[in-house]
């Protein structure tokens, strides 16, 4: 395979499997790959970051070719004694959990308008046979939520919380159901419902501070209510994005929040991994367009960039 770097695309070096071991194991190039990736993470154009880190890219190309053609490749040997594994807790599934597991997998994989209601009906049938099983109730809470039955979802979440009051998943489903139902309320009742949902997300966060979902949902309740997010809510959003960098939609939401705060360097830093993701699809196009507008000094236009295509991306918020 020839790894041409004479006129590389912005992502060619990052996606070239041969460049990584060459940059890691060649003494004269140690530290260059980290410098290159760090530059991208800080909003530097990938091609400029590559030239700054690696120098002459044609020379790097020739060295990569020689590396690939070598009869032996370098490696790192890691002793098994150096790997410290945590404890493993195994439990036998209950009959109800075993019965609902296939439907839970479908629910986690994702449903649409055609599949949500039939799946909810299947989970209801399992719950009728195994009422009070925690995994069954949690699965039903999610299935009812996806099908738009918010009262039923909250009721299932409540039953799961009776079994385990510290279930963050139960708190999250209950909070989501309340938040969805609150959108149709008005006045004080609307605000009180959103406040209740936020309290549930805060409670879930206190139990598991490194779970990004309740943090992201806490922020989203302000958008649902149509009120300005608090400083704490915005901080929760940014931290959720840091905890789940693979969620491109969440990262885009964080970038937009940075733009609204006038923090253009942070916004560009949040957008860069999405913009130059070789599998980013439409979301990457939107991110690159936003970066271009930020670089031109037109943050207002960056905020106005349409994200209709991006909204269909997996993980988008």
TORTIVO-996038 format. One record per residue (C-alpha): residue number from 1; residue in one letter; x, y, z. Coordinates in pm, whole numbers, plus 50000, padded with zeros to 5 digits. Layout:
BEGIN
num; residu; c1; c2; c3
NUM; A; X; Y; Z .
...
! end
This chain:
BEGIN
num; residu; c1; c2; c3
1; X; 50000; 50000; 50000 .
2; X; 50136; 50341; 49910 .
3; X; 50063; 50613; 50165 .
4; X; 50088; 50922; 49953 .
5; X; 50137; 51239; 50152 .
6; X; 50238; 51469; 49865 .
7; X; 49897; 51636; 49877 .
8; X; 49717; 51471; 50169 .
9; X; 49357; 51523; 50255 .
10; X; 49288; 51663; 50605 .
11; X; 49224; 51314; 50739 .
12; X; 49472; 51105; 50536 .
13; X; 49742; 51096; 50802 .
14; X; 49498; 51028; 51085 .
15; X; 49344; 50735; 50896 .
16; X; 49674; 50590; 50765 .
17; X; 49744; 50279; 50972 .
18; X; 50113; 50276; 50875 .
19; X; 50180; 50628; 51000 .
20; X; 50100; 50541; 51360 .
21; X; 50367; 50275; 51428 .
22; X; 50620; 50468; 51219 .
23; X; 50567; 50780; 51427 .
24; X; 50560; 50583; 51753 .
25; X; 50863; 50358; 51708 .
26; X; 51104; 50566; 51500 .
27; X; 51324; 50747; 51758 .
28; X; 51362; 51056; 51542 .
29; X; 50983; 51096; 51519 .
30; X; 50877; 51022; 51875 .
31; X; 50632; 51279; 52003 .
32; X; 50538; 51399; 51655 .
33; X; 50213; 51204; 51633 .
34; X; 50099; 51337; 51969 .
35; X; 50185; 51689; 51856 .
36; X; 49991; 51640; 51533 .
37; X; 49678; 51510; 51707 .
38; X; 49701; 51773; 51981 .
39; X; 49713; 52044; 51716 .
40; X; 49393; 51916; 51556 .
41; X; 49226; 51892; 51895 .
42; X; 49308; 52260; 51950 .
43; X; 49149; 52368; 51624 .
44; X; 49455; 52385; 51396 .
45; X; 49395; 52291; 51034 .
46; X; 49495; 51921; 51001 .
47; X; 49731; 51979; 50709 .
48; X; 49905; 52266; 50888 .
49; X; 49923; 52058; 51207 .
50; X; 50083; 51774; 51008 .
51; X; 50346; 52004; 50856 .
52; X; 50425; 52154; 51195 .
53; X; 50456; 51815; 51364 .
54; X; 50615; 51600; 51090 .
55; X; 50800; 51852; 50877 .
56; X; 50845; 51747; 50513 .
57; X; 50542; 51529; 50438 .
58; X; 50705; 51380; 50127 .
59; X; 50990; 51258; 50345 .
60; X; 50738; 51111; 50590 .
61; X; 50572; 50938; 50296 .
62; X; 50901; 50779; 50191 .
63; X; 50975; 50664; 50547 .
64; X; 50628; 50509; 50578 .
65; X; 50684; 50316; 50255 .
66; X; 51015; 50184; 50386 .
67; X; 50849; 50091; 50716 .
68; X; 50575; 49892; 50542 .
69; X; 50830; 49706; 50330 .
70; X; 51041; 49596; 50630 .
71; X; 51050; 49218; 50692 .
72; X; 51008; 49275; 51066 .
73; X; 50789; 49523; 51250 .
74; X; 50846; 49667; 51596 .
75; X; 50607; 49586; 51877 .
76; X; 50557; 49646; 52247 .
77; X; 50539; 49348; 52479 .
78; X; 50310; 49396; 52777 .
79; X; 50339; 49146; 53060 .
80; X; 50015; 48996; 53187 .
81; X; 50122; 49087; 53541 .
82; X; 50108; 49456; 53443 .
83; X; 49738; 49433; 53365 .
84; X; 49525; 49483; 53673 .
85; X; 49169; 49372; 53610 .
86; X; 48877; 49462; 53829 .
87; X; 48647; 49220; 54000 .
88; X; 48385; 49048; 53786 .
89; X; 48036; 49008; 53923 .
90; X; 47817; 48755; 53747 .
91; X; 47450; 48698; 53817 .
92; X; 47203; 48449; 53680 .
93; X; 46924; 48622; 53489 .
94; X; 46576; 48588; 53628 .
95; X; 46309; 48427; 53412 .
96; X; 46161; 48768; 53341 .
97; X; 46497; 48917; 53248 .
98; X; 46569; 48627; 53015 .
99; X; 46231; 48671; 52848 .
100; X; 46263; 49047; 52801 .
101; X; 46629; 49058; 52699 .
102; X; 46570; 49020; 52321 .
103; X; 46324; 49310; 52330 .
104; X; 46561; 49518; 52543 .
105; X; 46831; 49470; 52281 .
106; X; 46591; 49588; 52010 .
107; X; 46496; 49890; 52219 .
108; X; 46859; 49985; 52282 .
109; X; 46937; 49940; 51913 .
110; X; 46667; 50196; 51830 .
111; X; 46311; 50206; 51705 .
112; X; 46107; 50426; 51473 .
113; X; 45742; 50520; 51430 .
114; X; 45664; 50184; 51274 .
115; X; 45846; 49962; 51522 .
116; X; 45803; 50144; 51855 .
117; X; 45441; 50046; 51926 .
118; X; 45473; 49674; 51832 .
119; X; 45783; 49646; 52051 .
120; X; 45607; 49814; 52343 .
121; X; 45320; 49564; 52307 .
122; X; 45565; 49273; 52322 .
123; X; 45731; 49410; 52635 .
124; X; 45390; 49467; 52797 .
125; X; 45312; 49099; 52742 .
126; X; 45635; 49002; 52917 .
127; X; 45561; 49240; 53205 .
128; X; 45216; 49086; 53246 .
129; X; 45387; 48751; 53306 .
130; X; 45670; 48886; 53523 .
131; X; 45544; 49197; 53705 .
132; X; 45790; 49352; 53944 .
133; X; 46101; 49222; 53768 .
134; X; 46344; 49513; 53764 .
135; X; 46489; 49457; 53417 .
136; X; 46143; 49398; 53275 .
137; X; 46010; 49721; 53426 .
138; X; 46310; 49920; 53303 .
139; X; 46270; 49779; 52954 .
140; X; 45900; 49860; 52960 .
141; X; 45971; 50214; 53076 .
142; X; 46194; 50270; 52774 .
143; X; 45959; 50098; 52530 .
144; X; 45659; 50301; 52647 .
145; X; 45864; 50618; 52628 .
146; X; 45965; 50545; 52269 .
147; X; 45602; 50469; 52182 .
148; X; 45487; 50802; 52325 .
149; X; 45304; 50660; 52629 .
150; X; 45460; 50884; 52891 .
151; X; 45229; 50802; 53181 .
152; X; 45285; 50430; 53129 .
153; X; 45659; 50487; 53104 .
154; X; 45668; 50677; 53432 .
155; X; 45461; 50408; 53603 .
156; X; 45703; 50137; 53488 .
157; X; 45998; 50349; 53602 .
158; X; 45833; 50393; 53942 .
159; X; 45794; 50016; 53976 .
160; X; 46163; 49967; 53897 .
161; X; 46257; 50230; 54155 .
162; X; 46057; 50050; 54420 .
163; X; 46284; 49752; 54360 .
164; X; 46603; 49960; 54349 .
165; X; 46565; 50321; 54467 .
166; X; 46921; 50394; 54347 .
167; X; 46861; 50283; 53990 .
168; X; 46994; 50567; 53776 .
169; X; 46831; 50411; 53471 .
170; X; 46492; 50420; 53643 .
171; X; 46548; 50784; 53741 .
172; X; 46645; 50874; 53387 .
173; X; 46339; 50711; 53230 .
174; X; 46109; 50871; 53485 .
175; X; 46268; 51211; 53429 .
176; X; 46242; 51176; 53053 .
177; X; 45876; 51073; 53073 .
178; X; 45793; 51369; 53297 .
179; X; 45982; 51605; 53068 .
180; X; 45795; 51481; 52761 .
181; X; 45462; 51517; 52934 .
182; X; 45556; 51864; 53061 .
183; X; 45586; 51995; 52706 .
184; X; 45206; 51990; 52678 .
185; X; 45147; 52171; 53008 .
186; X; 45127; 52545; 53067 .
187; X; 45217; 52796; 53334 .
188; X; 45318; 52688; 53683 .
189; X; 45233; 52322; 53618 .
190; X; 45470; 52318; 53321 .
191; X; 45757; 52469; 53518 .
192; X; 45695; 52240; 53817 .
193; X; 45706; 51931; 53595 .
194; X; 46034; 52031; 53434 .
195; X; 46176; 52106; 53779 .
196; X; 46077; 51756; 53889 .
197; X; 46250; 51606; 53586 .
198; X; 46565; 51806; 53662 .
199; X; 46564; 51685; 54021 .
200; X; 46563; 51326; 53896 .
201; X; 46857; 51389; 53661 .
202; X; 47048; 51560; 53943 .
203; X; 46980; 51260; 54169 .
204; X; 47106; 51021; 53901 .
205; X; 47418; 51232; 53855 .
206; X; 47493; 51225; 54227 .
207; X; 47489; 50846; 54219 .
208; X; 47701; 50817; 53904 .
209; X; 47892; 51139; 53841 .
210; X; 48060; 51001; 53528 .
211; X; 47741; 50909; 53342 .
212; X; 47692; 51168; 53064 .
213; X; 47324; 51092; 53004 .
214; X; 47165; 51264; 53307 .
215; X; 47393; 51563; 53253 .
216; X; 47288; 51599; 52889 .
217; X; 46923; 51547; 52976 .
218; X; 46941; 51806; 53254 .
219; X; 47056; 52062; 52998 .
220; X; 46793; 51954; 52746 .
221; X; 46506; 52019; 52989 .
222; X; 46575; 52391; 52958 .
223; X; 46547; 52371; 52580 .
224; X; 46227; 52170; 52615 .
225; X; 46081; 52427; 52852 .
226; X; 46190; 52708; 52625 .
227; X; 46388; 52895; 52889 .
228; X; 46751; 53004; 52901 .
229; X; 46979; 52729; 53035 .
230; X; 47150; 52813; 53363 .
231; X; 47526; 52830; 53397 .
232; X; 47519; 52493; 53574 .
233; X; 47315; 52342; 53291 .
234; X; 47564; 52464; 53030 .
235; X; 47852; 52327; 53236 .
236; X; 47669; 51996; 53259 .
237; X; 47635; 51988; 52880 .
238; X; 48004; 52051; 52821 .
239; X; 48107; 51790; 53076 .
240; X; 47866; 51537; 52924 .
241; X; 48030; 51598; 52586 .
242; X; 48373; 51541; 52740 .
243; X; 48251; 51215; 52896 .
244; X; 48098; 51091; 52569 .
245; X; 48323; 51222; 52290 .
246; X; 48188; 50953; 52057 .
247; X; 47845; 51120; 52062 .
248; X; 47883; 51359; 51771 .
249; X; 47541; 51513; 51817 .
250; X; 47614; 51594; 52180 .
251; X; 47948; 51745; 52082 .
252; X; 47772; 51963; 51823 .
253; X; 47526; 52082; 52088 .
254; X; 47819; 52167; 52313 .
255; X; 47985; 52360; 52031 .
256; X; 47671; 52564; 51969 .
257; X; 47650; 52645; 52340 .
258; X; 48011; 52763; 52332 .
259; X; 47929; 52986; 52035 .
260; X; 47638; 53141; 52222 .
261; X; 47874; 53204; 52513 .
262; X; 48117; 53379; 52279 .
263; X; 48381; 53113; 52341 .
264; X; 48491; 53065; 51981 .
265; X; 48816; 52879; 52052 .
266; X; 48630; 52622; 52263 .
267; X; 48357; 52593; 52000 .
268; X; 48609; 52522; 51727 .
269; X; 48786; 52270; 51948 .
270; X; 48456; 52089; 52004 .
271; X; 48373; 52091; 51632 .
272; X; 48712; 51974; 51502 .
273; X; 48686; 51599; 51584 .
274; X; 48342; 51592; 51418 .
275; X; 48455; 51795; 51117 .
276; X; 48745; 51564; 51036 .
277; X; 48585; 51234; 51127 .
278; X; 48625; 51022; 50809 .
279; X; 48290; 50860; 50891 .
280; X; 48118; 51182; 51000 .
281; X; 47879; 51202; 50706 .
282; X; 47652; 51504; 50694 .
283; X; 47740; 51604; 51046 .
284; X; 48105; 51645; 50946 .
285; X; 48003; 51870; 50656 .
286; X; 47803; 52091; 50893 .
287; X; 48090; 52106; 51143 .
288; X; 48341; 52205; 50873 .
289; X; 48106; 52476; 50748 .
290; X; 48072; 52611; 51101 .
291; X; 48450; 52611; 51151 .
292; X; 48490; 52801; 50825 .
293; X; 48252; 53070; 50944 .
294; X; 48425; 53090; 51284 .
295; X; 48763; 53131; 51109 .
296; X; 48619; 53409; 50892 .
297; X; 48506; 53591; 51205 .
298; X; 48137; 53532; 51144 .
299; X; 48018; 53347; 51452 .
300; X; 47661; 53458; 51387 .
301; X; 47664; 53274; 51055 .
302; X; 47814; 52969; 51227 .
303; X; 47521; 52964; 51466 .
304; X; 47278; 53000; 51178 .
305; X; 47425; 52704; 50989 .
306; X; 47146; 52459; 50921 .
307; X; 47179; 52116; 51086 .
308; X; 46883; 51943; 50923 .
309; X; 47108; 51675; 50776 .
310; X; 47296; 51642; 51104 .
311; X; 46979; 51581; 51301 .
312; X; 46941; 51237; 51145 .
313; X; 47284; 51124; 51260 .
314; X; 47307; 50853; 51529 .
315; X; 47354; 50999; 51873 .
316; X; 47243; 51346; 51773 .
317; X; 47065; 51555; 52036 .
! end
